[in-house]
Amino acid sequence: MRKTLAERFEEKTCPEPNTGCLLWTAGCVTKDERYGVMWVGVEGRKREIPTRVAFRLHYGRWPKRRVLSLCQTPLCVEWSHLEEAGVERVKPCRRCGSTLRYAPRPPSDSTKGSPLGDCVQCARARPVALYRADPVLARAVRRAQSYGISVEVQWELFNSQGGKCAVEHCRAKLTFRRAHIDHNHACCPKLPTCGQCVRGFLCNRCNTALGGGRDNPLILRSLAKYLDDHPLAVTESSRIRKPSRVARGPRRPYSAFGRDS
């Protein structure tokens, strides 16, 4: 009796215990044994790549596009390590279980190989809920994502300045929520930053002035020299006064056909 496609496929594979891959052990297409090949002989097909055969055996259909290997092993035919190119993996939201829409999740060691995270609704509701619960913490978390420094480091830097602007002669008192973080734009021109170029907390006016000077000490010193060369001399006669309001009598009423006589 002729063996089925699944039986012949199983005879030519061998499990790899360290990585969980199922390796193809039969013939290969190229001389360097990079990709395997299998004689199918069913459904009008002669030869197929083993990854496509594994996809057919598990999903019950032949893939319409190229089959990708998530483990980056060409001879791996484990169906859980395969994915059809151009098709998003259907993975439920880790919070509400919805499979409708997804929000991209940044790659990390724990999320490598799974680009789908929370659905759009949960991704939008999470920062809103945090802001309503604790606005100060929400602001600190936002700074941590943009400037690469933790919330604890932010508090240490803020307390080291005594709750004041880092500029010496500025008298502005800061609040942790509304303070602005200043960093070296020559190191990190765009956000997020590396976290090593953060210089301190500034008030809104000093931060705006520093940005207007393009973080260039020569421009800022030239502005200071310009102010020294043109001192502000204000006298009582040179001050601009608002014109006094002329007392007027009551306005005459209007009618539908013009001014009443």
BELJO-V208387 format. One record per residue. RES is the residue in one letter. SS is DSSP state (helix for helix, strand for strand, loop for the rest). PHI is phi in degrees with one decimal (* if undefined). D_FIRST is the distance of its C-alpha to the first C-alpha in whole Angstrom. Layout:
res->{RES/RES}
ss->{SS/SS}
phi->{PHI/PHI}
d_first->{D_FIRST/D_FIRST}
This chain:
res->{M/R/K/T/L/A/E/R/F/E/E/K/T/C/P/E/P/N/T/G/C/L/L/W/T/A/G/C/V/T/K/D/E/R/Y/G/V/M/W/V/G/V/E/G/R/K/R/E/I/P/T/R/V/A/F/R/L/H/Y/G/R/W/P/K/R/R/V/L/S/L/C/Q/T/P/L/C/V/E/W/S/H/L/E/E/A/G/V/E/R/V/K/P/C/R/R/C/G/S/T/L/R/Y/A/P/R/P/P/S/D/S/T/K/G/S/P/L/G/D/C/V/Q/C/A/R/A/R/P/V/A/L/Y/R/A/D/P/V/L/A/R/A/V/R/R/A/Q/S/Y/G/I/S/V/E/V/Q/W/E/L/F/N/S/Q/G/G/K/C/A/V/E/H/C/R/A/K/L/T/F/R/R/A/H/I/D/H/N/H/A/C/C/P/K/L/P/T/C/G/Q/C/V/R/G/F/L/C/N/R/C/N/T/A/L/G/G/G/R/D/N/P/L/I/L/R/S/L/A/K/Y/L/D/D/H/P/L/A/V/T/E/S/S/R/I/R/K/P/S/R/V/A/R/G/P/R/R/P/Y/S/A/F/G/R/D/S}
ss->{loop/loop/loop/loop/helix/helix/helix/helix/helix/helix/helix/loop/strand/strand/strand/loop/loop/loop/loop/loop/loop/strand/strand/strand/loop/loop/loop/strand/loop/loop/loop/loop/loop/loop/loop/strand/loop/strand/strand/strand/strand/strand/loop/loop/strand/strand/strand/strand/loop/helix/helix/helix/helix/helix/helix/helix/helix/helix/helix/loop/loop/loop/loop/loop/loop/loop/strand/strand/strand/loop/loop/loop/loop/loop/loop/strand/loop/loop/helix/helix/helix/strand/strand/strand/loop/loop/loop/loop/loop/loop/loop/loop/loop/loop/loop/loop/loop/loop/loop/loop/loop/loop/loop/strand/loop/loop/loop/loop/loop/loop/loop/loop/loop/loop/loop/strand/loop/loop/loop/helix/helix/helix/helix/helix/helix/helix/helix/helix/helix/helix/helix/helix/helix/loop/helix/helix/helix/helix/helix/helix/helix/helix/helix/helix/helix/helix/helix/loop/loop/loop/helix/helix/helix/helix/helix/helix/helix/helix/helix/helix/loop/loop/loop/strand/loop/loop/loop/loop/loop/loop/loop/loop/strand/loop/loop/loop/loop/loop/loop/strand/strand/strand/strand/loop/loop/loop/loop/loop/loop/loop/loop/loop/loop/loop/loop/loop/loop/strand/strand/strand/strand/strand/loop/helix/helix/helix/helix/helix/helix/helix/helix/helix/loop/loop/loop/loop/helix/helix/helix/helix/helix/helix/helix/helix/helix/helix/helix/helix/helix/loop/loop/loop/loop/loop/loop/loop/loop/loop/loop/loop/loop/loop/loop/loop/loop/loop/loop/loop/loop/loop/loop/loop/loop/strand/strand/loop/loop/strand/strand/loop/loop}
phi->{*/-72.3/-75.4/-76.6/-64.5/-66.7/-67.6/-66.2/-67.4/-67.4/-68.5/-105.7/-124.0/-144.8/-72.7/-109.5/-70.4/-76.8/-107.0/79.6/-82.7/-113.7/-89.1/-84.6/-115.0/-96.1/-63.2/-125.5/-77.6/-104.3/-70.9/-83.0/55.4/-86.4/-125.1/-85.2/-145.9/-138.0/-81.9/-91.5/70.0/-135.2/57.0/71.5/-118.1/-100.8/-118.9/-142.7/-72.0/-55.9/-63.7/-71.8/-67.4/-62.9/-64.3/-66.6/-69.2/-88.3/-93.8/78.5/-151.4/-81.8/-66.7/-84.3/-123.1/-69.1/-94.4/-100.0/-103.1/-71.1/-87.2/60.5/-111.9/-59.7/-88.6/-82.1/-121.4/-69.8/-64.1/-72.7/-98.1/-111.1/-151.8/-76.6/-63.8/82.0/-116.7/-72.9/-72.8/-85.1/-129.4/-66.6/-62.4/-75.4/-107.4/-109.7/80.8/-73.5/-119.2/-83.5/-130.0/-132.3/-114.5/-65.1/-115.7/-63.8/-70.6/-153.4/-66.0/-84.5/-112.9/-67.5/89.9/-133.1/-74.4/-98.5/-123.3/-80.0/-71.8/-63.4/-64.3/-68.9/-65.7/-79.2/-78.0/-64.9/-67.3/-66.1/-64.7/-66.1/-66.4/-69.1/-74.6/-151.7/-63.2/-67.2/-66.4/-62.8/-65.7/-66.5/-65.5/-63.6/-65.3/-62.8/-71.7/-87.5/-111.2/73.6/-123.5/-72.2/-66.5/-64.0/-66.4/-62.9/-65.2/-63.0/-67.0/-67.2/-71.5/-66.5/-86.3/70.2/71.8/-120.6/-65.3/-71.3/-71.9/-63.3/-93.6/-87.3/-99.9/-72.0/-96.8/-103.6/-113.6/-61.6/-75.2/-101.8/-71.7/-106.5/-88.5/-106.3/-137.1/-80.0/-72.7/-69.6/-81.2/-130.6/-65.3/-125.7/-83.0/-78.8/-94.6/-80.4/91.6/-88.5/-101.2/-74.1/-104.2/162.5/-97.5/-125.8/-78.5/-67.1/-68.9/-67.0/-65.7/-67.9/-65.5/-66.3/-69.7/-65.8/-85.3/57.3/54.6/-105.0/-61.4/-64.8/-66.3/-67.5/-67.1/-65.9/-65.2/-64.2/-65.6/-63.0/-69.3/-68.0/-75.8/-125.3/-67.0/-88.4/-117.0/-110.1/-113.2/-67.8/-78.0/-91.2/-70.4/-86.4/-105.4/-74.6/-64.4/-68.9/-78.8/-78.7/-68.7/-120.8/-80.2/-64.8/-72.4/-80.7/-68.6/-107.6/-112.8/-67.8/-109.9/125.9/-72.4/-70.7/-93.1}
d_first->{0/4/6/9/13/14/12/13/16/17/16/19/21/24/27/30/33/36/35/32/30/27/27/24/24/22/23/27/28/32/33/35/31/32/30/26/23/20/17/16/15/15/19/20/21/20/21/23/25/23/26/25/21/23/25/22/20/23/26/23/25/25/29/31/33/33/31/34/34/36/36/37/34/32/29/29/26/27/27/31/32/31/33/33/36/39/38/40/38/39/41/43/47/48/51/50/46/47/44/46/48/48/51/50/51/52/50/51/49/48/47/45/42/43/45/46/48/50/51/54/55/55/56/59/60/60/63/65/65/66/69/70/69/71/72/74/70/69/71/70/67/67/69/67/64/66/68/66/68/68/70/71/72/74/76/77/78/80/82/83/85/86/85/87/86/85/88/91/94/92/93/90/88/84/82/79/77/79/79/78/76/77/75/76/74/74/71/69/70/68/66/65/67/66/68/71/73/74/78/79/80/82/84/83/86/86/82/83/86/84/81/84/85/81/82/84/87/89/89/90/93/94/94/96/98/98/99/102/104/104/105/105/109/109/112/114/115/111/109/108/109/107/110/111/110/113/114/114/115/113/111/112/110/108/108/105/108/109/111/114/117}
